[in-house]
Amino acid sequence: MTLSISQSAHDQMFDEMSAVEPIYHPDPIDTQDFMGQFPPLMGKGYWRTIRLRDGLEVTLAHLQVHDRILTAEHERVEAYLEFHIHLSGIHENEGNLLGPGQYSLCGIGLMPKLPLDISDRQPFLEVQIYIREDVLRSFIANCEGELPPALQPWVGSPDRPRYACFAKATPAMQVVAREMLRCSFQGLPKRMILEGKCVEMLGLAAAAEMTRHHNDRPPRQLDLLDRLHHARDILRQQLDNPPNLAELARLVGLNECTLKQGFRKEFGTTAFGYLYDYRMQQARQALELGDWSVGEVARMVGYTNLAAFSRAFSKRFNLPPRDCLPR
């Protein structure tokens, strides 16, 4: 069954729900931390929004819809950059599918008049970050003075369609999202931790955008150091399916010998020595969170063979992966 609803009716349903089940403050010492129940007609669960500062807020949601929901969006200007990551749940937005382990990043500008199609196949566990242009620009004031070319589409024009990117979330992004959803602190420590996690998440998204941008640039525009760091970033972004050495060299515009020698000189190890160590570090962080099984973590960092993952992990940390799971 599909529930088709207009955006105004959708908003009215949430307003009526707030009158019956008032929004409350889960953190009694933070008046900018709001939680509400999902309308029973649509599903069950909660959404929680924390306004961290003027122009920066995060929404954490864990909910299950009863039936597929099709919401007719209206065209409007969106004044915030929106980062949205799914740990579970599927919906189609702006003609793109966002599923488990994926994220979307939508820029400032004109939001198209396209339907939002929410699937009822699994519960939603998600994090959304909203940041206004002036707050975004405050992070680069003492850096490059202007947004790097790869990030300039993030800040669009109110009369043009906003930029939208849908991509696979890196293991690091998924770990940060889990940490935000599980944050148990209150008051100032909570606000400082969540703001830091928002910045970390947007930094990871910026790194992914800049890596994609470099992939589209002619290799001659990069010097050797740029290319080596680009190679490192490609390995980080593609843990589950990394290129071989020949393909990596091609992607960054170097021959294999130069890549091997330069990578060892710059990072103190081979390209795949670096990949191995980074995979193991990401795997350990994920295991210690306790939200994934050993097999899930193995797949997350690119191992299809659980025994091979266990051997690699044990060699790196001198203990089996299962010993890193919370007791």
C-alpha positions as protocol buffer text, in pm:
chain_id: "A"
residue {
  index: 1
  type: MET
  ca { x: 0 y: 0 z: 0 }
}
residue {
  index: 2
  type: THR
  ca { x: 117 y: 355 z: -78 }
}
residue {
  index: 3
  type: LEU
  ca { x: 24 y: 669 z: 117 }
}
residue {
  index: 4
  type: SER
  ca { x: 28 y: 968 z: -121 }
}
residue {
  index: 5
  type: ILE
  ca { x: 32 y: 1301 z: 57 }
}
residue {
  index: 6
  type: SER
  ca { x: 101 y: 1665 z: -28 }
}
residue {
  index: 7
  type: GLN
  ca { x: 381 y: 1854 z: 145 }
}
residue {
  index: 8
  type: SER
  ca { x: 130 y: 2081 z: 321 }
}
residue {
  index: 9
  type: ALA
  ca { x: -71 y: 1782 z: 447 }
}
residue {
  index: 10
  type: HIS
  ca { x: 254 y: 1616 z: 558 }
}
residue {
  index: 11
  type: ASP
  ca { x: 352 y: 1925 z: 757 }
}
residue {
  index: 12
  type: GLN
  ca { x: 0 y: 1957 z: 904 }
}
residue {
  index: 13
  type: MET
  ca { x: 15 y: 1595 z: 1023 }
}
residue {
  index: 14
  type: PHE
  ca { x: 335 y: 1668 z: 1212 }
}
residue {
  index: 15
  type: ASP
  ca { x: 183 y: 1985 z: 1360 }
}
residue {
  index: 16
  type: GLU
  ca { x: -123 y: 1793 z: 1479 }
}
residue {
  index: 17
  type: MET
  ca { x: 100 y: 1522 z: 1623 }
}
residue {
  index: 18
  type: SER
  ca { x: 288 y: 1784 z: 1822 }
}
residue {
  index: 19
  type: ALA
  ca { x: -41 y: 1900 z: 1977 }
}
residue {
  index: 20
  type: VAL
  ca { x: -126 y: 1546 z: 2091 }
}
residue {
  index: 21
  type: GLU
  ca { x: 228 y: 1435 z: 2182 }
}
residue {
  index: 22
  type: PRO
  ca { x: 415 y: 1760 z: 2252 }
}
residue {
  index: 23
  type: ILE
  ca { x: 775 y: 1791 z: 2147 }
}
residue {
  index: 24
  type: TYR
  ca { x: 993 y: 1753 z: 2452 }
}
residue {
  index: 25
  type: HIS
  ca { x: 1355 y: 1812 z: 2551 }
}
residue {
  index: 26
  type: PRO
  ca { x: 1543 y: 1483 z: 2600 }
}
residue {
  index: 27
  type: ASP
  ca { x: 1827 y: 1681 z: 2754 }
}
residue {
  index: 28
  type: PRO
  ca { x: 1671 y: 1878 z: 3043 }
}
residue {
  index: 29
  type: ILE
  ca { x: 1954 y: 2132 z: 3049 }
}
residue {
  index: 30
  type: ASP
  ca { x: 1944 y: 2206 z: 2675 }
}
residue {
  index: 31
  type: THR
  ca { x: 1641 y: 2397 z: 2547 }
}
residue {
  index: 32
  type: GLN
  ca { x: 1773 y: 2370 z: 2189 }
}
residue {
  index: 33
  type: ASP
  ca { x: 1745 y: 1989 z: 2189 }
}
residue {
  index: 34
  type: PHE
  ca { x: 1402 y: 1880 z: 2064 }
}
residue {
  index: 35
  type: MET
  ca { x: 1249 y: 1535 z: 2022 }
}
residue {
  index: 36
  type: GLY
  ca { x: 915 y: 1437 z: 1872 }
}
residue {
  index: 37
  type: GLN
  ca { x: 728 y: 1117 z: 1792 }
}
residue {
  index: 38
  type: PHE
  ca { x: 661 y: 1016 z: 1433 }
}
residue {
  index: 39
  type: PRO
  ca { x: 288 y: 1050 z: 1343 }
}
residue {
  index: 40
  type: PRO
  ca { x: 120 y: 710 z: 1412 }
}
residue {
  index: 41
  type: LEU
  ca { x: -72 y: 724 z: 1083 }
}
residue {
  index: 42
  type: MET
  ca { x: 261 y: 722 z: 899 }
}
residue {
  index: 43
  type: GLY
  ca { x: 471 y: 496 z: 1122 }
}
residue {
  index: 44
  type: LYS
  ca { x: 648 y: 482 z: 1456 }
}
residue {
  index: 45
  type: GLY
  ca { x: 972 y: 608 z: 1602 }
}
residue {
  index: 46
  type: TYR
  ca { x: 1126 y: 946 z: 1676 }
}
residue {
  index: 47
  type: TRP
  ca { x: 1316 y: 1237 z: 1529 }
}
residue {
  index: 48
  type: ARG
  ca { x: 1549 y: 1456 z: 1735 }
}
residue {
  index: 49
  type: THR
  ca { x: 1687 y: 1794 z: 1631 }
}
residue {
  index: 50
  type: ILE
  ca { x: 1967 y: 1976 z: 1813 }
}
residue {
  index: 51
  type: ARG
  ca { x: 2031 y: 2338 z: 1718 }
}
residue {
  index: 52
  type: LEU
  ca { x: 2403 y: 2361 z: 1786 }
}
residue {
  index: 53
  type: ARG
  ca { x: 2441 y: 2724 z: 1689 }
}
residue {
  index: 54
  type: ASP
  ca { x: 2273 y: 2980 z: 1468 }
}
residue {
  index: 55
  type: GLY
  ca { x: 2304 y: 2827 z: 1122 }
}
residue {
  index: 56
  type: LEU
  ca { x: 2406 y: 2474 z: 1225 }
}
residue {
  index: 57
  type: GLU
  ca { x: 2178 y: 2193 z: 1338 }
}
residue {
  index: 58
  type: VAL
  ca { x: 2165 y: 1814 z: 1331 }
}
residue {
  index: 59
  type: THR
  ca { x: 1868 y: 1577 z: 1317 }
}
residue {
  index: 60
  type: LEU
  ca { x: 1891 y: 1217 z: 1440 }
}
residue {
  index: 61
  type: ALA
  ca { x: 1607 y: 982 z: 1345 }
}
residue {
  index: 62
  type: HIS
  ca { x: 1509 y: 623 z: 1411 }
}
residue {
  index: 63
  type: LEU
  ca { x: 1170 y: 533 z: 1267 }
}
residue {
  index: 64
  type: GLN
  ca { x: 970 y: 279 z: 1069 }
}
residue {
  index: 65
  type: VAL
  ca { x: 695 y: 374 z: 824 }
}
residue {
  index: 66
  type: HIS
  ca { x: 387 y: 148 z: 798 }
}
residue {
  index: 67
  type: ASP
  ca { x: 343 y: 186 z: 422 }
}
residue {
  index: 68
  type: ARG
  ca { x: 533 y: 340 z: 135 }
}
residue {
  index: 69
  type: ILE
  ca { x: 493 y: 720 z: 150 }
}
residue {
  index: 70
  type: LEU
  ca { x: 490 y: 940 z: -160 }
}
residue {
  index: 71
  type: THR
  ca { x: 515 y: 1310 z: -76 }
}
residue {
  index: 72
  type: ALA
  ca { x: 467 y: 1576 z: -341 }
}
residue {
  index: 73
  type: GLU
  ca { x: 743 y: 1834 z: -286 }
}
residue {
  index: 74
  type: HIS
  ca { x: 698 y: 2198 z: -384 }
}
residue {
  index: 75
  type: GLU
  ca { x: 968 y: 2405 z: -551 }
}
residue {
  index: 76
  type: ARG
  ca { x: 1149 y: 2625 z: -301 }
}
residue {
  index: 77
  type: VAL
  ca { x: 1483 y: 2790 z: -231 }
}
residue {
  index: 78
  type: GLU
  ca { x: 1689 y: 2594 z: 22 }
}
residue {
  index: 79
  type: ALA
  ca { x: 1915 y: 2822 z: 229 }
}
residue {
  index: 80
  type: TYR
  ca { x: 2109 y: 2541 z: 397 }
}
residue {
  index: 81
  type: LEU
  ca { x: 2361 y: 2288 z: 276 }
}
residue {
  index: 82
  type: GLU
  ca { x: 2218 y: 1946 z: 371 }
}
residue {
  index: 83
  type: PHE
  ca { x: 2421 y: 1633 z: 442 }
}
residue {
  index: 84
  type: HIS
  ca { x: 2209 y: 1321 z: 489 }
}
residue {
  index: 85
  type: ILE
  ca { x: 2347 y: 974 z: 568 }
}
residue {
  index: 86
  type: HIS
  ca { x: 2152 y: 648 z: 597 }
}
residue {
  index: 87
  type: LEU
  ca { x: 2263 y: 359 z: 815 }
}
residue {
  index: 88
  type: SER
  ca { x: 1938 y: 185 z: 725 }
}
residue {
  index: 89
  type: GLY
  ca { x: 1620 y: 272 z: 534 }
}
residue {
  index: 90
  type: ILE
  ca { x: 1558 y: 364 z: 170 }
}
residue {
  index: 91
  type: HIS
  ca { x: 1401 y: 664 z: 2 }
}
residue {
  index: 92
  type: GLU
  ca { x: 1411 y: 827 z: -339 }
}
residue {
  index: 93
  type: ASN
  ca { x: 1470 y: 1201 z: -343 }
}
residue {
  index: 94
  type: GLU
  ca { x: 1527 y: 1435 z: -639 }
}
residue {
  index: 95
  type: GLY
  ca { x: 1521 y: 1130 z: -865 }
}
residue {
  index: 96
  type: ASN
  ca { x: 1801 y: 952 z: -676 }
}
residue {
  index: 97
  type: LEU
  ca { x: 1787 y: 651 z: -447 }
}
residue {
  index: 98
  type: LEU
  ca { x: 1939 y: 684 z: -99 }
}
residue {
  index: 99
  type: GLY
  ca { x: 1983 y: 351 z: 79 }
}
residue {
  index: 100
  type: PRO
  ca { x: 2181 y: 193 z: 364 }
}
residue {
  index: 101
  type: GLY
  ca { x: 2545 y: 296 z: 372 }
}
residue {
  index: 102
  type: GLN
  ca { x: 2487 y: 588 z: 137 }
}
residue {
  index: 103
  type: TYR
  ca { x: 2476 y: 965 z: 176 }
}
residue {
  index: 104
  type: SER
  ca { x: 2347 y: 1267 z: -8 }
}
residue {
  index: 105
  type: LEU
  ca { x: 2486 y: 1616 z: -9 }
}
residue {
  index: 106
  type: CYS
  ca { x: 2256 y: 1886 z: -142 }
}
residue {
  index: 107
  type: GLY
  ca { x: 2374 y: 2243 z: -188 }
}
residue {
  index: 108
  type: ILE
  ca { x: 2220 y: 2581 z: -135 }
}
residue {
  index: 109
  type: GLY
  ca { x: 1986 y: 2688 z: -415 }
}
residue {
  index: 110
  type: LEU
  ca { x: 1657 y: 2607 z: -583 }
}
residue {
  index: 111
  type: MET
  ca { x: 1509 y: 2275 z: -471 }
}
residue {
  index: 112
  type: PRO
  ca { x: 1329 y: 2107 z: -764 }
}
residue {
  index: 113
  type: LYS
  ca { x: 964 y: 2008 z: -755 }
}
residue {
  index: 114
  type: LEU
  ca { x: 1015 y: 1632 z: -733 }
}
residue {
  index: 115
  type: PRO
  ca { x: 841 y: 1369 z: -516 }
}
residue {
  index: 116
  type: LEU
  ca { x: 995 y: 1213 z: -206 }
}
residue {
  index: 117
  type: ASP
  ca { x: 940 y: 835 z: -218 }
}
residue {
  index: 118
  type: ILE
  ca { x: 990 y: 667 z: 123 }
}
residue {
  index: 119
  type: SER
  ca { x: 1014 y: 288 z: 134 }
}
residue {
  index: 120
  type: ASP
  ca { x: 856 y: 78 z: 408 }
}
residue {
  index: 121
  type: ARG
  ca { x: 1098 y: -212 z: 359 }
}
residue {
  index: 122
  type: GLN
  ca { x: 1320 y: -144 z: 662 }
}
residue {
  index: 123
  type: PRO
  ca { x: 1351 y: 97 z: 957 }
}
residue {
  index: 124
  type: PHE
  ca { x: 1524 y: 430 z: 906 }
}
residue {
  index: 125
  type: LEU
  ca { x: 1835 y: 511 z: 1106 }
}
residue {
  index: 126
  type: GLU
  ca { x: 1979 y: 834 z: 979 }
}
residue {
  index: 127
  type: VAL
  ca { x: 2167 y: 1156 z: 1050 }
}
residue {
  index: 128
  type: GLN
  ca { x: 2100 y: 1489 z: 880 }
}
residue {
  index: 129
  type: ILE
  ca { x: 2324 y: 1796 z: 911 }
}
residue {
  index: 130
  type: TYR
  ca { x: 2216 y: 2143 z: 802 }
}
residue {
  index: 131
  type: ILE
  ca { x: 2466 y: 2427 z: 772 }
}
residue {
  index: 132
  type: ARG
  ca { x: 2405 y: 2781 z: 649 }
}
residue {
  index: 133
  type: GLU
  ca { x: 2638 y: 2942 z: 395 }
}
residue {
  index: 134
  type: ASP
  ca { x: 2795 y: 3194 z: 635 }
}
residue {
  index: 135
  type: VAL
  ca { x: 2875 y: 2919 z: 888 }
}
residue {
  index: 136
  type: LEU
  ca { x: 3023 y: 2703 z: 613 }
}
residue {
  index: 137
  type: ARG
  ca { x: 3238 y: 2991 z: 492 }
}
residue {
  index: 138
  type: SER
  ca { x: 3361 y: 3058 z: 848 }
}
residue {
  index: 139
  type: PHE
  ca { x: 3566 y: 2737 z: 829 }
}
residue {
  index: 140
  type: ILE
  ca { x: 3766 y: 2861 z: 531 }
}
residue {
  index: 141
  type: ALA
  ca { x: 3823 y: 3220 z: 646 }
}
residue {
  index: 142
  type: ASN
  ca { x: 4175 y: 3138 z: 765 }
}
residue {
  index: 143
  type: CYS
  ca { x: 4243 y: 2859 z: 516 }
}
residue {
  index: 144
  type: GLU
  ca { x: 4224 y: 2932 z: 143 }
}
residue {
  index: 145
  type: GLY
  ca { x: 4005 y: 3241 z: 157 }
}
residue {
  index: 146
  type: GLU
  ca { x: 3754 y: 3087 z: -85 }
}
residue {
  index: 147
  type: LEU
  ca { x: 3585 y: 2754 z: -131 }
}
residue {
  index: 148
  type: PRO
  ca { x: 3803 y: 2515 z: -334 }
}
residue {
  index: 149
  type: PRO
  ca { x: 3672 y: 2468 z: -690 }
}
residue {
  index: 150
  type: ALA
  ca { x: 3538 y: 2121 z: -604 }
}
residue {
  index: 151
  type: LEU
  ca { x: 3319 y: 2266 z: -328 }
}
residue {
  index: 152
  type: GLN
  ca { x: 3193 y: 2579 z: -500 }
}
residue {
  index: 153
  type: PRO
  ca { x: 2878 y: 2398 z: -628 }
}
residue {
  index: 154
  type: TRP
  ca { x: 2779 y: 2358 z: -259 }
}
residue {
  index: 155
  type: VAL
  ca { x: 2685 y: 2727 z: -258 }
}
residue {
  index: 156
  type: GLY
  ca { x: 2453 y: 2791 z: -549 }
}
residue {
  index: 157
  type: SER
  ca { x: 2216 y: 3063 z: -663 }
}
residue {
  index: 158
  type: PRO
  ca { x: 1851 y: 3095 z: -549 }
}
residue {
  index: 159
  type: ASP
  ca { x: 1736 y: 3102 z: -912 }
}
residue {
  index: 160
  type: ARG
  ca { x: 1920 y: 2784 z: -1020 }
}
residue {
  index: 161
  type: PRO
  ca { x: 1872 y: 2416 z: -923 }
}
residue {
  index: 162
  type: ARG
  ca { x: 2079 y: 2322 z: -622 }
}
residue {
  index: 163
  type: TYR
  ca { x: 2374 y: 2087 z: -646 }
}
residue {
  index: 164
  type: ALA
  ca { x: 2300 y: 1728 z: -541 }
}
residue {
  index: 165
  type: CYS
  ca { x: 2544 y: 1441 z: -491 }
}
residue {
  index: 166
  type: PHE
  ca { x: 2445 y: 1084 z: -396 }
}
residue {
  index: 167
  type: ALA
  ca { x: 2734 y: 850 z: -308 }
}
residue {
  index: 168
  type: LYS
  ca { x: 2848 y: 557 z: -100 }
}
residue {
  index: 169
  type: ALA
  ca { x: 2939 y: 653 z: 257 }
}
residue {
  index: 170
  type: THR
  ca { x: 3295 y: 571 z: 359 }
}
residue {
  index: 171
  type: PRO
  ca { x: 3354 y: 355 z: 669 }
}
residue {
  index: 172
  type: ALA
  ca { x: 3473 y: 670 z: 849 }
}
residue {
  index: 173
  type: MET
  ca { x: 3143 y: 847 z: 770 }
}
residue {
  index: 174
  type: GLN
  ca { x: 2944 y: 550 z: 901 }
}
residue {
  index: 175
  type: VAL
  ca { x: 3147 y: 542 z: 1223 }
}
residue {
  index: 176
  type: VAL
  ca { x: 3089 y: 917 z: 1281 }
}
residue {
  index: 177
  type: ALA
  ca { x: 2715 y: 874 z: 1218 }
}
residue {
  index: 178
  type: ARG
  ca { x: 2697 y: 589 z: 1472 }
}
residue {
  index: 179
  type: GLU
  ca { x: 2884 y: 797 z: 1727 }
}
residue {
  index: 180
  type: MET
  ca { x: 2638 y: 1084 z: 1682 }
}
residue {
  index: 181
  type: LEU
  ca { x: 2336 y: 857 z: 1720 }
}
residue {
  index: 182
  type: ARG
  ca { x: 2483 y: 698 z: 2033 }
}
residue {
  index: 183
  type: CYS
  ca { x: 2605 y: 1018 z: 2202 }
}
residue {
  index: 184
  type: SER
  ca { x: 2491 y: 988 z: 2566 }
}
residue {
  index: 185
  type: PHE
  ca { x: 2633 y: 1314 z: 2702 }
}
residue {
  index: 186
  type: GLN
  ca { x: 2417 y: 1608 z: 2804 }
}
residue {
  index: 187
  type: GLY
  ca { x: 2457 y: 1983 z: 2812 }
}
residue {
  index: 188
  type: LEU
  ca { x: 2779 y: 2146 z: 2699 }
}
residue {
  index: 189
  type: PRO
  ca { x: 2981 y: 1824 z: 2646 }
}
residue {
  index: 190
  type: LYS
  ca { x: 2704 y: 1689 z: 2418 }
}
residue {
  index: 191
  type: ARG
  ca { x: 2686 y: 2011 z: 2217 }
}
residue {
  index: 192
  type: MET
  ca { x: 3064 y: 2031 z: 2175 }
}
residue {
  index: 193
  type: ILE
  ca { x: 3091 y: 1664 z: 2074 }
}
residue {
  index: 194
  type: LEU
  ca { x: 2804 y: 1682 z: 1823 }
}
residue {
  index: 195
  type: GLU
  ca { x: 2929 y: 2007 z: 1671 }
}
residue {
  index: 196
  type: GLY
  ca { x: 3272 y: 1849 z: 1633 }
}
residue {
  index: 197
  type: LYS
  ca { x: 3116 y: 1542 z: 1471 }
}
residue {
  index: 198
  type: CYS
  ca { x: 2918 y: 1762 z: 1230 }
}
residue {
  index: 199
  type: VAL
  ca { x: 3238 y: 1936 z: 1125 }
}
residue {
  index: 200
  type: GLU
  ca { x: 3418 y: 1600 z: 1097 }
}
residue {
  index: 201
  type: MET
  ca { x: 3140 y: 1459 z: 879 }
}
residue {
  index: 202
  type: LEU
  ca { x: 3139 y: 1761 z: 650 }
}
residue {
  index: 203
  type: GLY
  ca { x: 3518 y: 1740 z: 631 }
}
residue {
  index: 204
  type: LEU
  ca { x: 3491 y: 1378 z: 517 }
}
residue {
  index: 205
  type: ALA
  ca { x: 3232 y: 1482 z: 259 }
}
residue {
  index: 206
  type: ALA
  ca { x: 3459 y: 1764 z: 140 }
}
residue {
  index: 207
  type: ALA
  ca { x: 3749 y: 1520 z: 103 }
}
residue {
  index: 208
  type: ALA
  ca { x: 3529 y: 1286 z: -103 }
}
residue {
  index: 209
  type: GLU
  ca { x: 3412 y: 1573 z: -325 }
}
residue {
  index: 210
  type: MET
  ca { x: 3768 y: 1694 z: -381 }
}
residue {
  index: 211
  type: THR
  ca { x: 3884 y: 1341 z: -467 }
}
residue {
  index: 212
  type: ARG
  ca { x: 3607 y: 1309 z: -728 }
}
residue {
  index: 213
  type: HIS
  ca { x: 3699 y: 1652 z: -863 }
}
residue {
  index: 214
  type: HIS
  ca { x: 4065 y: 1551 z: -897 }
}
residue {
  index: 215
  type: ASN
  ca { x: 3957 y: 1240 z: -1087 }
}
residue {
  index: 216
  type: ASP
  ca { x: 3798 y: 1467 z: -1348 }
}
residue {
  index: 217
  type: ARG
  ca { x: 4101 y: 1696 z: -1386 }
}
residue {
  index: 218
  type: PRO
  ca { x: 4376 y: 1642 z: -1643 }
}
residue {
  index: 219
  type: PRO
  ca { x: 4674 y: 1483 z: -1462 }
}
residue {
  index: 220
  type: ARG
  ca { x: 4912 y: 1755 z: -1586 }
}
residue {
  index: 221
  type: GLN
  ca { x: 4738 y: 2004 z: -1354 }
}
residue {
  index: 222
  type: LEU
  ca { x: 4873 y: 1820 z: -1048 }
}
residue {
  index: 223
  type: ASP
  ca { x: 5229 y: 1820 z: -918 }
}
residue {
  index: 224
  type: LEU
  ca { x: 5391 y: 1507 z: -775 }
}
residue {
  index: 225
  type: LEU
  ca { x: 5293 y: 1573 z: -413 }
}
residue {
  index: 226
  type: ASP
  ca { x: 4932 y: 1643 z: -517 }
}
residue {
  index: 227
  type: ARG
  ca { x: 4924 y: 1315 z: -706 }
}
residue {
  index: 228
  type: LEU
  ca { x: 5063 y: 1113 z: -415 }
}
residue {
  index: 229
  type: HIS
  ca { x: 4807 y: 1259 z: -174 }
}
residue {
  index: 230
  type: HIS
  ca { x: 4539 y: 1202 z: -435 }
}
residue {
  index: 231
  type: ALA
  ca { x: 4645 y: 835 z: -452 }
}
residue {
  index: 232
  type: ARG
  ca { x: 4620 y: 808 z: -74 }
}
residue {
  index: 233
  type: ASP
  ca { x: 4271 y: 963 z: -79 }
}
residue {
  index: 234
  type: ILE
  ca { x: 4155 y: 722 z: -349 }
}
residue {
  index: 235
  type: LEU
  ca { x: 4264 y: 429 z: -132 }
}
residue {
  index: 236
  type: ARG
  ca { x: 4077 y: 574 z: 168 }
}
residue {
  index: 237
  type: GLN
  ca { x: 3761 y: 632 z: -34 }
}
residue {
  index: 238
  type: GLN
  ca { x: 3760 y: 287 z: -196 }
}
residue {
  index: 239
  type: LEU
  ca { x: 3842 y: 55 z: 95 }
}
residue {
  index: 240
  type: ASP
  ca { x: 3589 y: -202 z: -18 }
}
residue {
  index: 241
  type: ASN
  ca { x: 3709 y: -211 z: -380 }
}
residue {
  index: 242
  type: PRO
  ca { x: 4051 y: -46 z: -419 }
}
residue {
  index: 243
  type: PRO
  ca { x: 4221 y: -17 z: -759 }
}
residue {
  index: 244
  type: ASN
  ca { x: 4530 y: -224 z: -827 }
}
residue {
  index: 245
  type: LEU
  ca { x: 4865 y: -48 z: -844 }
}
residue {
  index: 246
  type: ALA
  ca { x: 4856 y: -4 z: -1221 }
}
residue {
  index: 247
  type: GLU
  ca { x: 4504 y: 144 z: -1208 }
}
residue {
  index: 248
  type: LEU
  ca { x: 4595 y: 369 z: -913 }
}
residue {
  index: 249
  type: ALA
  ca { x: 4897 y: 500 z: -1104 }
}
residue {
  index: 250
  type: ARG
  ca { x: 4678 y: 568 z: -1408 }
}
residue {
  index: 251
  type: LEU
  ca { x: 4418 y: 751 z: -1198 }
}
residue {
  index: 252
  type: VAL
  ca { x: 4676 y: 995 z: -1062 }
}
residue {
  index: 253
  type: GLY
  ca { x: 4878 y: 1030 z: -1382 }
}
residue {
  index: 254
  type: LEU
  ca { x: 5201 y: 860 z: -1271 }
}
residue {
  index: 255
  type: ASN
  ca { x: 5388 y: 553 z: -1379 }
}
residue {
  index: 256
  type: GLU
  ca { x: 5398 y: 265 z: -1133 }
}
residue {
  index: 257
  type: CYS
  ca { x: 5764 y: 308 z: -1041 }
}
residue {
  index: 258
  type: THR
  ca { x: 5724 y: 678 z: -958 }
}
residue {
  index: 259
  type: LEU
  ca { x: 5409 y: 606 z: -759 }
}
residue {
  index: 260
  type: LYS
  ca { x: 5577 y: 329 z: -556 }
}
residue {
  index: 261
  type: GLN
  ca { x: 5892 y: 530 z: -482 }
}
residue {
  index: 262
  type: GLY
  ca { x: 5708 y: 856 z: -412 }
}
residue {
  index: 263
  type: PHE
  ca { x: 5442 y: 696 z: -192 }
}
residue {
  index: 264
  type: ARG
  ca { x: 5702 y: 526 z: 28 }
}
residue {
  index: 265
  type: LYS
  ca { x: 5900 y: 849 z: 61 }
}
residue {
  index: 266
  type: GLU
  ca { x: 5592 y: 1060 z: 146 }
}
residue {
  index: 267
  type: PHE
  ca { x: 5401 y: 818 z: 372 }
}
residue {
  index: 268
  type: GLY
  ca { x: 5673 y: 583 z: 497 }
}
residue {
  index: 269
  type: THR
  ca { x: 5516 y: 269 z: 353 }
}
residue {
  index: 270
  type: THR
  ca { x: 5394 y: 119 z: 28 }
}
residue {
  index: 271
  type: ALA
  ca { x: 5055 y: 213 z: -114 }
}
residue {
  index: 272
  type: PHE
  ca { x: 4906 y: -119 z: -10 }
}
residue {
  index: 273
  type: GLY
  ca { x: 5087 y: -120 z: 321 }
}
residue {
  index: 274
  type: TYR
  ca { x: 4907 y: 206 z: 386 }
}
residue {
  index: 275
  type: LEU
  ca { x: 4578 y: 57 z: 266 }
}
residue {
  index: 276
  type: TYR
  ca { x: 4618 y: -245 z: 495 }
}
residue {
  index: 277
  type: ASP
  ca { x: 4689 y: -32 z: 801 }
}
residue {
  index: 278
  type: TYR
  ca { x: 4404 y: 212 z: 726 }
}
residue {
  index: 279
  type: ARG
  ca { x: 4160 y: -76 z: 672 }
}
residue {
  index: 280
  type: MET
  ca { x: 4257 y: -231 z: 1006 }
}
residue {
  index: 281
  type: GLN
  ca { x: 4226 y: 100 z: 1192 }
}
residue {
  index: 282
  type: GLN
  ca { x: 3881 y: 163 z: 1045 }
}
residue {
  index: 283
  type: ALA
  ca { x: 3777 y: -195 z: 1123 }
}
residue {
  index: 284
  type: ARG
  ca { x: 3887 y: -167 z: 1486 }
}
residue {
  index: 285
  type: GLN
  ca { x: 3695 y: 159 z: 1534 }
}
residue {
  index: 286
  type: ALA
  ca { x: 3382 y: 2 z: 1385 }
}
residue {
  index: 287
  type: LEU
  ca { x: 3411 y: -314 z: 1599 }
}
residue {
  index: 288
  type: GLU
  ca { x: 3460 y: -115 z: 1919 }
}
residue {
  index: 289
  type: LEU
  ca { x: 3134 y: 73 z: 1852 }
}
residue {
  index: 290
  type: GLY
  ca { x: 2954 y: -262 z: 1872 }
}
residue {
  index: 291
  type: ASP
  ca { x: 2691 y: -190 z: 1606 }
}
residue {
  index: 292
  type: TRP
  ca { x: 2822 y: -428 z: 1341 }
}
residue {
  index: 293
  type: SER
  ca { x: 2916 y: -796 z: 1344 }
}
residue {
  index: 294
  type: VAL
  ca { x: 3269 y: -906 z: 1256 }
}
residue {
  index: 295
  type: GLY
  ca { x: 3144 y: -1019 z: 914 }
}
residue {
  index: 296
  type: GLU
  ca { x: 2977 y: -684 z: 845 }
}
residue {
  index: 297
  type: VAL
  ca { x: 3292 y: -495 z: 940 }
}
residue {
  index: 298
  type: ALA
  ca { x: 3503 y: -724 z: 723 }
}
residue {
  index: 299
  type: ARG
  ca { x: 3284 y: -646 z: 420 }
}
residue {
  index: 300
  type: MET
  ca { x: 3284 y: -276 z: 507 }
}
residue {
  index: 301
  type: VAL
  ca { x: 3663 y: -257 z: 472 }
}
residue {
  index: 302
  type: GLY
  ca { x: 3682 y: -476 z: 163 }
}
residue {
  index: 303
  type: TYR
  ca { x: 3723 y: -837 z: 278 }
}
residue {
  index: 304
  type: THR
  ca { x: 3490 y: -1096 z: 127 }
}
residue {
  index: 305
  type: ASN
  ca { x: 3667 y: -1379 z: 311 }
}
residue {
  index: 306
  type: LEU
  ca { x: 3608 y: -1363 z: 688 }
}
residue {
  index: 307
  type: ALA
  ca { x: 3903 y: -1590 z: 767 }
}
residue {
  index: 308
  type: ALA
  ca { x: 4137 y: -1368 z: 566 }
}
residue {
  index: 309
  type: PHE
  ca { x: 4008 y: -1062 z: 750 }
}
residue {
  index: 310
  type: SER
  ca { x: 4056 y: -1230 z: 1088 }
}
residue {
  index: 311
  type: ARG
  ca { x: 4413 y: -1327 z: 1003 }
}
residue {
  index: 312
  type: ALA
  ca { x: 4496 y: -975 z: 882 }
}
residue {
  index: 313
  type: PHE
  ca { x: 4337 y: -814 z: 1187 }
}
residue {
  index: 314
  type: SER
  ca { x: 4508 y: -1050 z: 1432 }
}
residue {
  index: 315
  type: LYS
  ca { x: 4843 y: -986 z: 1265 }
}
residue {
  index: 316
  type: ARG
  ca { x: 4797 y: -607 z: 1299 }
}
residue {
  index: 317
  type: PHE
  ca { x: 4668 y: -594 z: 1658 }
}
residue {
  index: 318
  type: ASN
  ca { x: 4775 y: -929 z: 1803 }
}
residue {
  index: 319
  type: LEU
  ca { x: 4418 y: -1017 z: 1898 }
}
residue {
  index: 320
  type: PRO
  ca { x: 4117 y: -1156 z: 1708 }
}
residue {
  index: 321
  type: PRO
  ca { x: 3848 y: -916 z: 1582 }
}
residue {
  index: 322
  type: ARG
  ca { x: 3580 y: -1057 z: 1816 }
}
residue {
  index: 323
  type: ASP
  ca { x: 3784 y: -942 z: 2117 }
}
residue {
  index: 324
  type: CYS
  ca { x: 3725 y: -581 z: 2012 }
}
residue {
  index: 325
  type: LEU
  ca { x: 3347 y: -611 z: 2036 }
}
residue {
  index: 326
  type: PRO
  ca { x: 3197 y: -450 z: 2351 }
}
residue {
  index: 327
  type: ARG
  ca { x: 3133 y: -696 z: 2631 }
}
